[in-house]
Every structure is written in structure tokens, then in C-alpha cells.
Amino acid sequence: MELTDVVRPGLMISNTEPESRKVQGRTLEVLEQTMELDFYGAYQTVEVPYSDERQRIAQAAKARNLSMTYCLTRS
């Protein structure tokens, strides 16, 4: 059994780029930049208020078979 079979490093976009939800396209941009590293197997973010960006995030995650989770947080 390989370590990658049981452990997948994840990135909390909302922690590394907390202002991303305030700029349309920024969460997707961070996601795409970090996907190029081919290191993270899961991503977490808070709300993305832009429908088209949410759809593009879902497509990007699905295309790479990544896990995407959502975190509730205080404003």
C-alpha cells in the first residue's frame, strides 16, 4: 500500500487566499494555479458568490477527479 492510497494533501483556498471570494474569478485562478503543481488531491473553500465561477470550479475539479469541499464560516 502506498501512502497516497490513504493520504491526500489538501489545500484550504480560503485560508491561503482569504480575499479570493471578494474578487470574481480569483478562487478559480488559485485552484488552477495549484492544480498545475499536481500535488493536492483535495480542495476546500468558502462560498463562491459567482455562479459561472462555481460551475467552472466544478468542471475543473471533475476533470481532474479531485475532491472539493465547502466550509461554512463566519463573515
Helices and strands as residue ranges (DSSP letters): G 3-5, E 10-12, H 13-16, G 20-22, H 26-35, E 42-45, H 51-63, E 67-70
